[in-house]
Amino acid sequence: MYGAIVNTKPAFGGHVAVRNVVDMEFLVKESEVITGRPGRKFIICGADRIAYRVQSNSSGYEVHRLDEAGNSMCAEHMLPEMIAMHSLGEAMREGCLITSLLPD
């Protein structure tokens, strides 16, 4: 008997939709392990395509709003439960938060 692991998350043009905070936590840690660099870039789909870099730390996350060049405009510390109240959480609920399949 053969078995396979199937990724059930839809991928669009090299991007994957982020559905909840658990997904985000996994994706951030995955990126940090694979690349050896802190954080992962997330994009809110829409006309503005607002980008954030989310880094994990010992007590939660550092969320950096990125400009068009990828530089941090501002940063804020958040506990995991605070993400749901942030624009990232709203985008997750609306199905508008994506990240690249391979960490950048």
N, C-alpha and C positions, 0 to 999 in steps of 0.2 A: 504494500500500500504506500502511495506517495502522498505527501502533504506539501502545501505551499503557503507562504505567508502572503496575503494579499493586502495591499494598501487600499483602504476603502475611501480615503480622502480624495476628492476631485482635484486634479491638477490642471491648471490653465496656463499655457504658454510658459512653462517652467516655474510656475508659482503654485503654491498650495494655500487653500483657505484655512484660516485659523478660527476654530469654532468656539473655543472656551479657554479659560485660564490654564487648565491642565495641559492643553495642547501648546499654549504659549510657553509654559514652564519647560516642557519637554524640548521644544524647538530651540529655546535659548540655550539650554544645557547641551543639547546635541551640537549646536554650532560652536560653543566654547570648547568642547572636547575635540571636535574635528579640526578646527582652525587654530586652537591654542590662543585665540584672541577673545577678549571679553565682548559679549553681546551678540545680538542678531538684529538685522534690519527688518522692520515691518512697515507695510504701506497700507494706508486707508484708501481704498478705491473711491474714486469720485473725480470731479473736475480738477480739484487741487492736488490730488495724489500726495497727501501729507505723509511724510516718512518719519519714523521713530527708530532709534536704536535702543533696545532693551537689554540691560545687563543684570545678571543675578548677583546678589551679594548675600552676606550672612543673615540679613534680616529682611530681605525682600528684593526689590528691584530698583535700579537707577534707570529712569526713562528719559532719554535725550530726544528732543525735537530736532530734526535735521533740516538744514536749508537745502537748496537745490544742488549745491556742491557736495553735500554729505557731511558738512561741518555741524557740530552741535550748536544750536542757537540758545537753548536753555535745558536745564536738567532738573529733575525732581526725584526725590526718594519716595517709594511707595511700598506699602505692605501688600502681599498678594491679594488680599480682599479689597484693596483700594482700586485695583485695576478695573474692576467692574464699573466703578463710578467715573472712570477716565474716558476720554474719547476713544481710546483703544477698546475698552469694554463695550461701548456703544456700537462700534464698528463690528466687533465680534458678534453681537446679538443680531445685527442687521445682515451679517454674512458678507461684510465689505472689508475684512482685514485679511491681507495676504502676506506671504513671505516667499522668498525663492526656495526652490527645492533643495538646492545646494547652498550652504552658507556662503555669504559674501564677506 
